Amino acid sequence: MKHRQEPPGDKNIIGSRVVAIRKSKGIKQREFLARLQTLGLDISQTSLSRLEGQYRLVQDYEVVVIAKALEVSVGYLLGEEINRERQF
């Protein structure tokens, strides 16, 4: 997969954080896509790429599933918490 050459968009605030967390955990985009689909979020590779590039709006229910797939809290994903562990 080629690297993004355009600057990030402004459609969401979690895209760059999703990429950073995913990469820090050594999760490839295809593996992450499979995790999301296993958790019931039917999303295409193109949609995920656009989400990560901040070119796609993110629904509230998608934020919850993405946080679960990355094993972080929704607050951390949104940049509101320093601790990345899930808090219930």
DSSP file (Angstrom, degrees, kcal/mol; ACC not computed):
  #  RESIDUE AA STRUCTURE BP1 BP2  ACC     N-H-->O    O-->H-N    N-H-->O    O-->H-N    TCO  KAPPA ALPHA  PHI   PSI    X-CA   Y-CA   Z-CA
    1    1 A M              0   0    0      0, 0.0     2,-0.1     0, 0.0     0, 0.0   0.000 360.0 360.0 360.0 134.6    0.0    0.0    0.0
    2    2 A K        -     0   0    0      1,-0.1     2,-0.2     0, 0.0     3,-0.1  -0.433 360.0-103.9 -81.7 156.6    1.4    3.4   -0.9
    3    3 A H        -     0   0    0     -2,-0.1     2,-0.2     1,-0.1    -1,-0.1  -0.480  39.3 -99.1 -79.1 148.1    1.8    6.2    1.6
    4    4 A R        -     0   0    0     -2,-0.2    -1,-0.1     1,-0.1     0, 0.0  -0.449  34.3-175.8 -66.4 132.3   -0.6    9.1    1.6
    5    5 A Q        +     0   0    0     -2,-0.2    -1,-0.1     2,-0.1    -2,-0.0   0.609  57.7  80.0-106.4 -16.4    0.8   12.1   -0.2
    6    6 A E  S    S-     0   0    0      1,-0.1     3,-0.1     0, 0.0    -2,-0.0  -0.542  89.2-100.6 -88.1 156.9   -1.9   14.7    0.5
    7    7 A P        -     0   0    0      0, 0.0    -1,-0.1     0, 0.0    -2,-0.1  -0.388  54.2 -84.6 -68.6 156.6   -2.2   16.6    3.8
    8    8 A P        -     0   0    0      0, 0.0    46,-0.2     0, 0.0    45,-0.1  -0.229  45.2-124.5 -62.0 152.7   -4.8   15.2    6.2
    9    9 A G        -     0   0    0     44,-2.6    46,-0.2    41,-0.2     3,-0.1   0.015  10.4-124.0 -81.4-165.9   -8.4   16.3    5.8
   10   10 A D  S    S+     0   0    0     44,-0.1    45,-0.2     1,-0.1    44,-0.1   0.036  76.5 104.6-132.7  26.8  -10.7   17.9    8.3
   11   11 A K  S    S+     0   0    0     43,-2.6    47,-0.4     1,-0.1     2,-0.3   0.655  88.5  10.7 -87.1 -16.5  -13.7   15.6    8.4
   12   12 A N        -     0   0    0     42,-0.4    -1,-0.1    45,-0.2    45,-0.1  -0.970  55.3-139.9-153.3 167.2  -12.9   13.9   11.8
   13   13 A I  S    S+     0   0    0     -2,-0.3     4,-0.3     2,-0.1    -1,-0.0   0.450  94.3  60.0-108.5  -3.0  -10.5   14.2   14.7
   14   14 A I  S  > S+     0   0    0      2,-0.1     4,-2.9     1,-0.1     5,-0.2   0.655  76.4  88.2-100.7 -15.0   -9.7   10.5   15.3
   15   15 A G  H  > S+     0   0    0      1,-0.2     4,-2.1     2,-0.2     5,-0.2   0.896  92.0  42.9 -53.4 -50.9   -8.1    9.5   12.0
   16   16 A S  H  > S+     0   0    0      1,-0.2     4,-2.2     2,-0.2    -1,-0.2   0.856 115.3  50.7 -66.5 -33.8   -4.6   10.4   12.8
   17   17 A R  H  > S+     0   0    0     -4,-0.3     4,-2.8     2,-0.2     5,-0.3   0.887 107.3  54.0 -70.7 -38.5   -4.9    8.9   16.3
   18   18 A V  H  X S+     0   0    0     -4,-2.9     4,-2.8     2,-0.2     5,-0.2   0.940 110.7  46.6 -58.7 -47.3   -6.3    5.6   14.8
   19   19 A V  H  X S+     0   0    0     -4,-2.1     4,-2.7    -5,-0.2     5,-0.2   0.934 113.1  48.7 -60.8 -47.1   -3.2    5.4   12.5
   20   20 A A  H  X S+     0   0    0     -4,-2.2     4,-2.2     2,-0.2    -2,-0.2   0.917 115.4  43.2 -62.0 -44.8   -0.8    6.1   15.4
   21   21 A I  H  X S+     0   0    0     -4,-2.8     4,-1.5     2,-0.2    -1,-0.2   0.934 114.2  50.8 -66.6 -45.4   -2.4    3.6   17.7
   22   22 A R  H  <>S+     0   0    0     -4,-2.8     5,-2.6    -5,-0.3     3,-0.3   0.928 114.2  43.7 -59.0 -46.6   -2.7    0.9   15.0
   23   23 A K  H ><5S+     0   0    0     -4,-2.7     3,-1.4     1,-0.2    -1,-0.2   0.874 109.0  56.7 -68.5 -37.0    0.9    1.3   14.0
   24   24 A S  H 3<5S+     0   0    0     -4,-2.2    -1,-0.2     1,-0.3    -2,-0.2   0.788 109.7  47.2 -65.5 -25.0    2.2    1.4   17.6
   25   25 A K  T 3<5S-     0   0    0     -4,-1.5    -1,-0.3    -3,-0.3    -2,-0.2   0.402 116.1-117.1 -94.3   1.5    0.5   -2.0   18.1
   26   26 A G  T < 5 +     0   0    0     -3,-1.4     2,-0.6     1,-0.2    -3,-0.2   0.806  61.3 152.5  70.3  29.9    2.0   -3.4   14.9
   27   27 A I      < -     0   0    0     -5,-2.6    -1,-0.2    -6,-0.2    -2,-0.1  -0.834  38.1-139.8 -98.3 121.9   -1.5   -3.9   13.3
   28   28 A K     >  -     0   0    0     -2,-0.6     4,-2.5     1,-0.1     5,-0.2  -0.402  24.9-112.3 -72.9 156.0   -1.6   -3.7    9.5
   29   29 A Q  H  > S+     0   0    0      1,-0.2     4,-2.5     2,-0.2     5,-0.2   0.882 117.6  52.0 -59.9 -39.9   -4.6   -1.9    7.9
   30   30 A R  H  > S+     0   0    0      2,-0.2     4,-2.0     1,-0.2    -1,-0.2   0.898 110.6  48.1 -63.9 -40.1   -6.0   -5.2    6.5
   31   31 A E  H  > S+     0   0    0      2,-0.2     4,-2.1     1,-0.2    -2,-0.2   0.902 111.9  49.7 -65.6 -41.2   -5.8   -6.8    9.9
   32   32 A F  H  X S+     0   0    0     -4,-2.5     4,-2.5     1,-0.2    -2,-0.2   0.902 108.5  53.1 -64.0 -41.3   -7.5   -3.8   11.5
   33   33 A L  H  X S+     0   0    0     -4,-2.5     4,-2.3     1,-0.2    -1,-0.2   0.904 108.4  50.2 -59.6 -42.5  -10.2   -4.0    8.9
   34   34 A A  H  X S+     0   0    0     -4,-2.0     4,-2.3     2,-0.2    -1,-0.2   0.893 109.2  51.7 -64.0 -40.0  -10.8   -7.6    9.7
   35   35 A R  H  X S+     0   0    0     -4,-2.1     4,-1.7     2,-0.2    -2,-0.2   0.931 110.2  48.7 -60.9 -45.6  -11.0   -6.8   13.4
   36   36 A L  H  <>S+     0   0    0     -4,-2.5     5,-2.7     1,-0.2    -2,-0.2   0.916 112.1  48.2 -61.4 -43.3  -13.6   -4.1   12.7
   37   37 A Q  H ><5S+     0   0    0     -4,-2.3     3,-1.3     1,-0.2    -1,-0.2   0.865 108.0  54.8 -67.0 -35.9  -15.6   -6.4   10.5
   38   38 A T  H 3<5S+     0   0    0     -4,-2.3    -1,-0.2     1,-0.3    -2,-0.2   0.844 106.4  52.6 -63.8 -33.6  -15.5   -9.1   13.2
   39   39 A L  T 3<5S-     0   0    0     -4,-1.7    -1,-0.3    -5,-0.2    -2,-0.2   0.391 129.3 -97.7 -84.7   3.8  -16.9   -6.6   15.7
   40   40 A G  T < 5S+     0   0    0     -3,-1.3     2,-0.9     1,-0.2    -3,-0.2   0.519  82.8 130.1  97.5   5.8  -19.8   -5.9   13.3
   41   41 A L      < -     0   0    0     -5,-2.7     2,-1.1    -6,-0.2    -1,-0.2  -0.817  44.3-156.9 -95.9 104.3  -18.6   -2.7   11.6
   42   42 A D        +     0   0    0     -2,-0.9     2,-0.4    -3,-0.1    -5,-0.1  -0.683  32.6 151.4 -84.2  99.9  -18.9   -3.3    7.9
   43   43 A I        -     0   0    0     -2,-1.1    -6,-0.1   -10,-0.2     2,-0.1  -0.985  38.8-128.9-134.4 139.9  -16.4   -0.9    6.4
   44   44 A S     >  -     0   0    0     -2,-0.4     4,-2.3     1,-0.1     5,-0.2  -0.384  27.3-111.9 -83.7 165.0  -14.5   -1.1    3.1
   45   45 A Q  H  > S+     0   0    0      1,-0.2     4,-2.4     2,-0.2     5,-0.2   0.878 119.9  52.9 -63.9 -37.0  -10.7   -0.7    2.8
   46   46 A T  H  > S+     0   0    0      2,-0.2     4,-2.4     1,-0.2    -1,-0.2   0.920 109.1  48.6 -63.9 -43.8  -11.3    2.6    1.0
   47   47 A S  H  > S+     0   0    0      2,-0.2     4,-2.3     1,-0.2    -2,-0.2   0.897 111.7  49.6 -64.1 -40.2  -13.6    3.9    3.7
   48   48 A L  H  X S+     0   0    0     -4,-2.3     4,-2.8     2,-0.2     5,-0.2   0.920 110.7  49.9 -64.4 -42.9  -11.0    3.0    6.4
   49   49 A S  H  X S+     0   0    0     -4,-2.4     4,-1.8     1,-0.2    -2,-0.2   0.903 112.1  47.5 -61.8 -41.8   -8.3    4.7    4.4
   50   50 A R  H  <>S+     0   0    0     -4,-2.4     5,-3.2     2,-0.2     6,-0.9   0.864 111.6  51.3 -67.8 -36.2  -10.4    7.8    4.1
   51   51 A L  H ><5S+     0   0    0     -4,-2.3     3,-1.4     4,-0.2    -2,-0.2   0.945 111.4  46.8 -63.7 -48.3  -11.3    7.7    7.8
   52   52 A E  H 3<5S+     0   0    0     -4,-2.8    -2,-0.2     1,-0.3    -1,-0.2   0.831 111.8  51.1 -64.4 -31.8   -7.6    7.4    8.7
   53   53 A G  T 3<5S-     0   0    0     -4,-1.8   -44,-2.6    -5,-0.2    -1,-0.3   0.448 114.8-119.0 -84.0   0.3   -6.8   10.3    6.3
   54   54 A Q  T < 5S+     0   0    0     -3,-1.4   -43,-2.6    -4,-0.2   -42,-0.4   0.783  84.3 116.2  66.3  30.8   -9.5   12.4    8.0
   55   55 A Y      < +     0   0    0     -5,-3.2     2,-0.4   -46,-0.2    -4,-0.2   0.357  64.1  64.3-103.8   1.8  -11.4   12.6    4.7
   56   56 A R  S    S-     0   0    0     -6,-0.9   -41,-0.1    -5,-0.2    -2,-0.1  -0.981  82.2-120.0-130.8 136.7  -14.4   10.8    5.9
   57   57 A L        -     0   0    0     -2,-0.4     2,-0.5   -45,-0.1   -45,-0.2  -0.412  28.3-138.8 -67.7 151.4  -16.9   11.6    8.6
   58   58 A V        -     0   0    0    -47,-0.4     2,-0.1    -2,-0.1   -45,-0.1  -0.963   8.3-136.0-118.7 129.2  -17.1    9.1   11.5
   59   59 A Q     >  -     0   0    0     -2,-0.5     4,-1.6     1,-0.1     3,-0.4  -0.449  24.3-115.2 -78.2 155.1  -20.4    8.0   13.0
   60   60 A D  H  > S+     0   0    0      1,-0.2     4,-1.5     2,-0.2     3,-0.1   0.891 116.2  52.2 -60.1 -41.2  -20.7    7.7   16.8
   61   61 A Y  H  > S+     0   0    0      1,-0.2     4,-1.7     2,-0.2    -1,-0.2   0.810 105.8  56.3 -66.6 -27.5  -21.2    4.0   16.8
   62   62 A E  H  > S+     0   0    0     -3,-0.4     4,-2.8     2,-0.2    -1,-0.2   0.880 101.8  55.9 -69.6 -37.6  -18.1    3.6   14.6
   63   63 A V  H  X S+     0   0    0     -4,-1.6     4,-2.3     1,-0.2    -2,-0.2   0.909 107.1  50.2 -59.6 -42.6  -16.0    5.4   17.2
   64   64 A V  H  X S+     0   0    0     -4,-1.5     4,-2.0     2,-0.2    -1,-0.2   0.927 113.3  44.3 -62.9 -46.0  -17.1    2.8   19.8
   65   65 A V  H  X S+     0   0    0     -4,-1.7     4,-2.7     2,-0.2    -2,-0.2   0.899 112.3  52.2 -67.7 -40.6  -16.2   -0.1   17.6
   66   66 A I  H  X S+     0   0    0     -4,-2.8     4,-1.9     2,-0.2    -1,-0.2   0.917 109.1  50.2 -61.9 -43.4  -12.9    1.4   16.6
   67   67 A A  H  X>S+     0   0    0     -4,-2.3     5,-2.3    -5,-0.2     4,-0.8   0.919 111.7  48.5 -61.0 -43.7  -11.9    1.9   20.2
   68   68 A K  H ><5S+     0   0    0     -4,-2.0     3,-0.8     1,-0.2    -2,-0.2   0.927 110.4  51.0 -61.3 -44.7  -12.8   -1.7   21.0
   69   69 A A  H 3<5S+     0   0    0     -4,-2.7    -1,-0.2     1,-0.3    -2,-0.2   0.837 115.7  41.6 -63.9 -32.6  -10.8   -3.0   18.0
   70   70 A L  H 3<5S-     0   0    0     -4,-1.9    -1,-0.3    -5,-0.2    -2,-0.2   0.500 109.1-125.5 -91.1  -5.3   -7.8   -0.9   19.2
   71   71 A E  T <<5S+     0   0    0     -3,-0.8    15,-0.4    -4,-0.8     2,-0.3   0.906  70.3 117.4  59.0  45.5   -8.3   -1.8   22.8
   72   72 A V      < -     0   0    0     -5,-2.3    -1,-0.2    13,-0.2    13,-0.2  -0.871  69.6 -95.1-130.7 166.8   -8.4    1.8   24.0
   73   73 A S     >  -     0   0    0     11,-0.5     4,-2.2    -2,-0.3     5,-0.1  -0.461  28.2-121.2 -79.2 156.7  -11.0    4.0   25.6
   74   74 A V  H  > S+     0   0    0     13,-0.2     4,-2.1     1,-0.2     6,-0.2   0.897 115.2  56.4 -61.7 -40.4  -13.3    6.2   23.5
   75   75 A G  H  4>S+     0   0    0      1,-0.2     5,-3.1     2,-0.2     6,-0.9   0.892 107.3  47.4 -59.1 -41.5  -11.9    9.1   25.5
   76   76 A Y  H >45S+     0   0    0      4,-0.2     3,-1.4     3,-0.2    -1,-0.2   0.921 110.1  52.5 -66.0 -43.1   -8.4    8.3   24.5
   77   77 A L  H 3<5S+     0   0    0     -4,-2.2    -2,-0.2     1,-0.3    -1,-0.2   0.853 110.4  48.7 -60.5 -35.1   -9.3    7.9   20.9
   78   78 A L  T 3<5S-     0   0    0     -4,-2.1    -1,-0.3    -5,-0.1    -2,-0.2   0.467 119.0-111.9 -84.8  -2.0  -11.0   11.3   21.0
   79   79 A G  T < 5S+     0   0    0     -3,-1.4    -3,-0.2    -4,-0.3    -2,-0.1   0.663  88.6 112.6  83.0  16.8   -7.9   12.8   22.6
   80   80 A E      < +     0   0    0     -5,-3.1     2,-0.4    -6,-0.2    -4,-0.2   0.588  68.7  52.7 -97.7 -11.9   -9.5   13.5   25.9
   81   81 A E        -     0   0    0     -6,-0.9    -2,-0.1     1,-0.1    -1,-0.0  -0.939  58.6-155.9-125.8 146.8   -7.6   11.0   28.1
   82   82 A I  S    S+     0   0    0     -2,-0.4     2,-0.4    -3,-0.0    -1,-0.1   0.851  80.5  76.5 -84.6 -39.3   -3.9   10.5   28.5
   83   83 A N        -     0   0    0      1,-0.1   -10,-0.2     2,-0.1    -7,-0.1  -0.594  66.5-159.6 -76.0 126.3   -4.2    6.8   29.6
   84   84 A R        +     0   0    0     -2,-0.4   -11,-0.5   -12,-0.1    -1,-0.1   0.519  56.4 108.2 -88.2  -3.5   -4.9    4.7   26.5
   85   85 A E  S    S-     0   0    0    -13,-0.2   -12,-0.3     1,-0.1   -13,-0.2  -0.438  81.3 -99.7 -71.3 147.2   -6.3    1.7   28.5
   86   86 A R        -     0   0    0    -15,-0.4     2,-0.5   -14,-0.2    -1,-0.1  -0.427  35.1-160.7 -68.1 139.1  -10.0    1.2   28.2
   87   87 A Q              0   0    0     -2,-0.1   -13,-0.2     1,-0.1   -12,-0.1  -0.989 360.0 360.0-122.9 124.3  -12.1    2.5   31.0
   88   88 A F              0   0    0     -2,-0.5    -1,-0.1   -15,-0.1    -2,-0.0   0.408 360.0 360.0-106.9 360.0  -15.6    1.2   31.5
